[in-house]
């Protein structure tokens, strides 16, 4: 299929015609689903806020189901498809393999997403994101998710094919660039995840239309979490890759050791998806041996991989800053970082929140005995919001500030608001996750629409701190929604009314990487020479101290449950 290649005059990045269109359409579709998910988020927050309690129970569970599907699946998967096409075609400067298959995948995802949302808003499928059997949704609820999964699988296959094209056409030498390697990790995990989802959702669809008599509830839970939690591991690999990309593009940073970073990505492939076990630790159908294995040795390797990335990304930033002369004291490099650049500030807030809040809480949830304190409490969505939202979504928001002028050829409007948005969204969402976890530690239910259990024959008196935490959840949740809405406004307004930028030269064949620092940094391979990063070492030590203190505080809480204090 004939194609052309556009070289961006700003960045030097090269966009193949078919890949560029697919990136745009997938990114725009993702933003639209984020808008829908953001509206449902506001309704969920205003219902869980005890002082407001906006929706009745039936409407709340309908909205909560839509929120989970639209945010955790549709917004993120569409944007990740754009990331995969960018990482393969643009960073490797090659044509996209089988564009027709990629478009088929896109439209399957669109149709599937709409179909599932129709089922939800018809009121017959308020089964929430997990859709546990024996609760039964409408057949088109399951069919829509299956279509989304098939579409994403086709997009992943096109990504793999594009890597083969790049290798065959010799558009790069040596190993894959680290960012592309991270995207490859995400695609491999995605393949496992989608197959796991198909393995349980296809028979569940047949069950919903009466072709299968029953679905075993425990089997469903076990296989479903191969989809439900592993899909979030795709996000981890994707947003870590974006961290490396932003550090390279904004500061010219190189990883402290590319081999070690690649090894950490490999650990993700082998062990990260096994973290889904923490959702099953209270299930009687899983053996004690299985639980211990998945919450000890396997989890340790996955945690180690994230700790490696959590050290090497800020370490790369520090090394780059010190090369520029910011060498006074431990943290001049951090103080003099480009905090006014929303690409960088969004990335760094994402990194800190994911590491300190999402990472530490994930280890606690993944510890078999401590898990009993938080299982099915408000702690679990608190953890989600510090991983998937401040980790993944904020990283995606940050890279968009770069992609709007480079990919969409529009100047970002309202630059002051662009500078504010990552702080407004990132800080409020981090506090939101923190107070949600606080409420969960006090026992507040994960999903019950009314924490006071109004009208129940037996009342439970929550401590005042629980109501305080839920009130703060409402306040910071609303602020976070405003921050997310501000990002959508800035992006959409810039695409519609922003100054149109020069598209650059168009050629019939791929061109070599130009002497442009952005293009050079984005497609580079290699590590820093041996450098000292004392500031990063101190930050890593602080993370370790916070983790140890919080970990053992939870053992104290557990002892109080056992009346051993």
Secondary structure, 3 states (H helix, E strand, C coil): CCCCEEECCCCCCEEEHHHHHHHHHHHHHHHHHHHHHHHHHHHHHHHHCCCCCCCCHHHHHHHHHHHHHHHHHHHHHHHHHHHHHHHHHHCCCCCCCCHHHHHHHHHHHHHHHHHHHHHHHCCCCCCCCCCCCCCCCCHHHHHHHHHHHHHHHHHHHHHHHHHHHHHHHCCCCCCCCHHHHHHHHHHHHHHHHHHHHHHHHHHHHHHHCCCCCCCCHHHHHHHHHHHHCHHHHHHHHHHHHHHHHHHHHHHCCCCCCHHHHHHHHHHHHHHHHHHHHHHCCCCCCCCHHHHHHHCCHHHHHHHHHHHHHHHHHHHHHHHHHHHCCCCCCCCHHHHCCCCCCHHHHHHHHHHHHHHHHHHHHHHHHCCCCCHHHHCCEHHHHHHHHHHHHHHHHHHHHHHHHHHHHHHCCECCCCHHHHHHHHHHHHHHHHHHHHHHHHHHHCCCECCCCCCCCCCCCCCCCCCHHHHHHHHHHHHHHHHHHHHHHHHHHHHHHHHHHCCECCCCEEECCCCCCCCCHHHHHHCCCCCCCCCCCHHHHHHHHHHHHHHHHHHHHHHHHHHHHCCCC
